[in-house]
Structure formats: structure tokens, C-alpha cells
């Protein structure tokens, strides 16, 4: 008991008193945790595991779609525009649990980059789940899933069924240029116009 009292006194003396706010507890949703978000990046890389890897921009765009399911139908309509089987692709998507449509989307000047992406990529890299490579000009960084990451993907794919269901529509390769354009221009412009019309009424 004397040891605990001494420890308590020492902490108080140094001004390390904890500040606990019982009115607004800090609770992190499971889907916002670094481990969960990183596991979903493994699913993206596992599903779209091209020989050349994926750019960080495309990973960010796909992650945005997986986090905001309400935009997936719009993305499919734009991505597969003009193809006969577009209705079949939409029907393959399971009904989203995200009923509300987010009309507060701002127009991106760049891809929707999450500040924690670098932390997530580092988390995966130091565990040998991903590897980096550069293109032929040694300029653009590409990210590939490692063999160890592929083994983890085989497990994670059962944990993220809706994400896998959506990504299966694109085969093993997704058009990077088209994907980035839809996420950074088409979708923001579409919903910005809807907001403008609502404000004018």
C-alpha cells in the first residue's frame, strides 16, 4: 500500500494528473481502427492484385467507395457506361446498409486522401504484408500485396464479404485513370449540383 501511495504522490507532484471527462466518452468505432482499415486495404490489393501494383491514389479512391457504399451504384453507372451488362453488375451488389446519401461531399482537388493512409501503409509494410515498387521511370510508387499479405487476404476476404462482392465486378484490373476521374470529378460535381438545386428551392 505504501508503494501505491508513493507512486500516486509522485505522479501528482509532477503534474501528471489524469483528466477524465465522463460527459463525452471517447469511443472509437471498430471500423475506424487502424487494424480494421489496414485489413480492408489488404482486401483491395488482394482483389485488384495486378502485376504492376496499384497507385496510392487508386487505393484511396477505392477505399473511399468501400467506406461510402451509397456512391457505389453511381460509380458503377459511370465506370461501365455503355456496356450492356451494366444492370447485371448493379444487381450483383448486395443492398447497402448505408441508407442515407451524403450530400456534403466537397469537390476534391486531389483524391480523397485520409490522413491515416500513410500510417496504414506503414503498418502493413513493417509486417511484410505489402511491398513497394516503382514504375519504369522510377518515379511513381506502386504498391503490391506480398505473399504473406496474400495469405492474410485469403482470411480477410471472408470478413469483408460486401467489399469483395463489389470489387469482383472489376476483375483483376481497374482502370486507374477512369476511377480517379469519377471519384474526383464526376461524383462531386453531380452531388454539388443537387445541393445547389436544393438551396435554390
N, C-alpha and C positions, 0 to 999 in steps of 0.2 A: 504493500500500500504506500509506503514511503517513497518507493521508486516512481510510482504513478504520480504522486503529489509533486515530486521533484520535477518530473517531465512536464506536468501541467504548468508549474510555476515558471519553468524555463521558457516554455512556448509563449506564455503570457508576457513575460518580461521582454521578450524580443519583438512583441507586437504582432505575433503570428495568429491572432485570434481568428477563428473561422467566422464568416458572415453567412448565416443561413436565412434564406427568405422562404418562409413557409407559405406565403400567399400565392406565389407563382413558381411552382416546382419546375425544374429544368428536366424535361423528358425528351429524349431523342427517339424519334420513330425508328423502328428496326430497319426500314428501307432507306433511311438516311445515314446509316452507319457505314464507315469506311469499308468494312469487310463485305457488307452486302453489296455496296455499289461496285466494289472491285470484282466481286464474283460475277456481277452482270456484265462487266467488261470482258471477262473470260468467255462468257456466253456469246457476246458479239464477235469476238475474234475466232471462237470455235466454229460458229455458223458461217462466217464470211472469211474463212481461212484461205486467202489467195496466196499464190507463190510470192507475190510482191509485197504482201503485208498490207496493212491499212494505214492511212494517214491519221494523225491525231484529230484533224478537222472532221473526217468522216466518222470516226469513233464518237466524237462529241455530238454530231448530228443524229446518229442512230440512238445514242443514249438518251438524247432529248425526246425522240419518238417513243422510246420504251417507257420513259417516265411520264409522258403526256399522251396517254392512249387515245384521247379524244381527237388527236390530229392524225392518227394512223390512216383512217379512211381517206381523208383529204390527200395525204401523201401518196397513197396507192393510186388514187384517181389521176394525180399529176404524173407520177412516175411511169405508169403503164398506159398513159393516154394514147388512144388509137389502137390498142391491142384488143382483139376480140374476146379474150378470156378474162377481161378486167372484172366482170361481175363475179365470176367464179373465184377470183382472188379475194374479193371483198367478203364473199360468203365464207371463205376459209378462216377468216379471223373470228375468233371467239368474241362474243358480245363483251364489250368493255364494262368494267365495274365503275369506271370514271364517267359518271353521268353528266356532270357539269362541264361546259365548254369554257375554257379560259379565254376571255375576251381582252385580257390585259397584256397580251403579247406585244412586245415592242419590236420595231424593225431592227434586226441585227445588222450592225456594220461589219461584223465578222460572225463566225459560228457561235452558237450558244455555249460558250466555254464556262464550265463550272470551275470555281477557284480550287476545288479539291482534286481536279483531274491529275495534276502533277503528283499529288500525294498518292492517289490511287495507282498511278502508273509505277511510281517508285515502290509502293507496297508489293505490286506484282513482280517487278523486276528483281528485287532483292531476294525473292522467294523462287527465282528461276522459272516463273510461270509465263513470262513473255521475254522476247528478245528484240533488240533494235537492229535495224539495218538502214543503209542509205541507198538512194537510187543511183543510177549510172553516173550521174554528175556529182555524186557525193554531197548533195545539197539538202534534199528533202528527206526527213527521217520517216521511216516506215516501221510499223510495229507488227510483229508476228507472234503467234502463240507458240510456246515451246512444247517439247514432247511431254514434259511434266505438266504444263498447262493443259495440253490435250487430254491427259488422264483426268485432270480435275474437271475439265469441261464435260466429260462423259458422266460425271457425277452431278454437276451443276445443271445439266440440261433437264434433269428430272425435277429440279427445284424451281425452274423458271419455265413452265410449260407455255404460258401465253406469249412470252418473249420468243421462244423457239418457234412457236406457231406463226408468229408474224415474220420472223427472219427467214423462214423456209420459203416464203414467196419469192425471194430474190436469188435463190440458188446459192452458189458459192462465191459469186462476184456481184457487187453492187456498183453501179456507175457513180463514181465519186463526184464528177462534175455536176451531174443531174441532181444527186442527193443534196449537195451543198446549196445549189441554186434554189431548190424547193424549200429548204429549211430557212435559208437566209433572206429570200426574196418573195417567193410565191405565197407561202403561208402567212408571213407577217403582213404583206400587202393586202391579202384577202380579208383578214380579220380586222386590220386597221380601217379598211373601207366600211366594214359592217359597223364598227364603232362610230365612225363619222356619221353614218346614216341614222343610227340610234340617237345620237346627240342632236341632230337637226330636227327630230320629230317633236 
